Amino acid sequence: MSAQLQEIASIRPMGREDVEAVVAIEYEIYPFPWSYGNFRDSLNAGYSCWVYELSGLVIGYSVMMVAVGEAHLLNLGIAPGWQGRGLGRRFLHQLIDRARDYHAETLLLEVRPSNVAARQLYLSTGFSEIAVRKKYYPAEEGREDAVLMELSL
């Protein structure tokens, strides 16, 4: 009989002590990452900030702003070594549940048109592409549009 290591995954509120690990992941996965200050300010503003933790290691994070009847997913990331395992999908479903807990009727997000994997994840989760925000994201050569997506809750 072989022994298997049982990994324990959890999604919990982000604390100030998590920001350094979150920023390290952010800088690995995005060409134009949020800064330490962006995450700190999100926590200070009372945004819904979460970390995805596996056996004590932060492997993902999210930031969601919630206002009257609406939630806006501002940032979602999974560390490169953990991508492609369905963890982003599981995390997204948890965030959808959190938005419902806040009585949001709609969940919005922006995504780069070039981020095909993220767009596919959102579409397969029930999001619809509803608009394009011109020149929304910084890019290597100028600015890149954002696809605005919406999920009715």
Phi, psi and omega in degrees: 000133180259146179270138176244140177281121179270109178281137180252114181259143176211154174243123185220163178301141177286137174245168179304327181291346181269344191299322180298315179294321179297314180297322179299317177293314180307316182288337177281328190255344183238137178289336179231076189285157168294153179269169173307316181297324178299317179290318178300315180296324178296318176296315181297327181282352179083018177296160179279099185246131186227153170238147174257120187239138178232114181049045176086357181255127176286119181242358179194169183199162175207156174225126181227132176260135181236129177225179186315105174073003186219138172243145182229113178282111185269330183202140177210128180212146174236135181303144185308318182292349183248358180287156177080013181245009180085002182290322177298319178296315180298317180298314180301318178297322176296320180293323176299316177298320178296318178300319177295321177302328179275005180066028174287143178263340183220143173242124181247156172200160171247146178216145177292137174303329181285348180270075187298318181298316180294317179300318179296318177301311183295316179297318181288347178267355176111000177290151174243145174277119187247342181192172175235130174263113184292136174051045186280316186257146170293148180217168181304319180241077178094237184227153177243143177295167171236141172269123177272127182238151184222142174233122174283131182260000000 
